[in-house]
Amino acid sequence: MQEHPTRLARMDFDARTGTGLRQRTVESIGYRIIDSTYPPGHRFANQEDLSAELGVSRTVVREALGLLRDKGLIESRPKAGTVVADHRSWNLLDPDVLRWSIAARSAPTTLSHVAEVRLVIEPQAARLAARRRNDEAAMELLALYDAMAASVSDFNRYIEVDLAFHDAVFRAAANPVLAQMAETIRVALEGSRRVTVQVPGGPATTIEHHARVARAIQDRDEAEAARAMTELIEVSTSHLLRLLQPLDGDGSPDSTADPDPDR
């Protein structure tokens, strides 16, 4: 039976969990919050119990909760203690929070929301890149396109080059604020690509769109660069969301998937 793409994303998430004990604990608790295993309002009343559940010391749990507080996922309330914060408090631009959201059951909604943001940001980045690029940046984008075209059957290599292509567009735009947004875009893009590349023909769907972006930037055609980037995002997002539809046909998430990669 065909493996469900969202489950593949969760498997990949599990395989790439952080190596440090504290980071692993942050990953485990953070994922459970995002996936509603620990819903908003859930109390972490006894850190000793949580320590035993996760198999780590109370010091590690305390440090992990502090990091999750910085990400807006938990908060301290009078008389209630440490609780899971309301969704509106979450730092959705935090790379970890975004990655956990993509790995969780909320992946289709998260990726759809991120695609809307990408449509606001990346076409403008491409427009600025066409205006400001130097010869080195133009040649880099064309070389990265060639590398993408040559690696459509090598999933890991394709993802690596695809991410480098979008990074190069942001760099060519020569805007430090956009450059800082690139990390969030990169996390979302990597999450989506790790689904689409595992489907036959997935990488090939946007190859020509990448070529159009690279050529428009080389030609300093701002309007075409923005238009090509817009169409690239629309096509890839449409393809991705179709892949993320449940395979059982009932319109609900795959009920057989394990919501927690640590269990």
Rosetta blueprint (number, residue, H / E / L):
1 M L
2 Q L
3 E L
4 H L
5 P H
6 T H
7 R H
8 L H
9 A H
10 R H
11 M H
12 D H
13 F H
14 D H
15 A H
16 R L
17 T L
18 G L
19 T L
20 G L
21 L H
22 R H
23 Q H
24 R H
25 T H
26 V H
27 E H
28 S H
29 I H
30 G H
31 Y H
32 R H
33 I H
34 I H
35 D L
36 S L
37 T L
38 Y L
39 P L
40 P L
41 G L
42 H L
43 R E
44 F L
45 A L
46 N L
47 Q H
48 E H
49 D H
50 L H
51 S H
52 A H
53 E H
54 L H
55 G L
56 V L
57 S L
58 R H
59 T H
60 V H
61 V H
62 R H
63 E H
64 A H
65 L H
66 G H
67 L H
68 L H
69 R H
70 D H
71 K L
72 G L
73 L L
74 I E
75 E E
76 S E
77 R E
78 P L
79 K L
80 A L
81 G E
82 T E
83 V E
84 V E
85 A L
86 D L
87 H H
88 R H
89 S H
90 W L
91 N L
92 L L
93 L L
94 D L
95 P H
96 D H
97 V H
98 L H
99 R H
100 W H
101 S H
102 I H
103 A H
104 A L
105 R L
106 S L
107 A H
108 P H
109 T H
110 T H
111 L H
112 S H
113 H H
114 V H
115 A H
116 E H
117 V H
118 R H
119 L H
120 V H
121 I H
122 E H
123 P H
124 Q H
125 A H
126 A H
127 R H
128 L H
129 A H
130 A H
131 R H
132 R H
133 R L
134 N L
135 D H
136 E H
137 A H
138 A H
139 M H
140 E H
141 L H
142 L H
143 A H
144 L H
145 Y H
146 D H
147 A H
148 M H
149 A H
150 A H
151 S L
152 V L
153 S L
154 D L
155 F H
156 N H
157 R H
158 Y H
159 I H
160 E H
161 V H
162 D H
163 L H
164 A H
165 F H
166 H H
167 D H
168 A H
169 V H
170 F H
171 R H
172 A H
173 A H
174 A L
175 N L
176 P H
177 V H
178 L H
179 A H
180 Q H
181 M H
182 A H
183 E H
184 T H
185 I H
186 R H
187 V H
188 A H
189 L H
190 E H
191 G H
192 S H
193 R H
194 R H
195 V H
196 T H
197 V L
198 Q L
199 V L
200 P L
201 G L
202 G L
203 P H
204 A H
205 T H
206 T H
207 I H
208 E H
209 H H
210 H H
211 A H
212 R H
213 V H
214 A H
215 R H
216 A H
217 I H
218 Q H
219 D L
220 R L
221 D L
222 E H
223 A H
224 E H
225 A H
226 A H
227 R H
228 A H
229 M H
230 T H
231 E H
232 L H
233 I H
234 E H
235 V H
236 S H
237 T H
238 S H
239 H H
240 L H
241 L H
242 R H
243 L H
244 L L
245 Q L
246 P L
247 L L
248 D L
249 G L
250 D L
251 G L
252 S L
253 P L
254 D L
255 S L
256 T L
257 A L
258 D L
259 P L
260 D L
261 P L
262 D L
263 R L
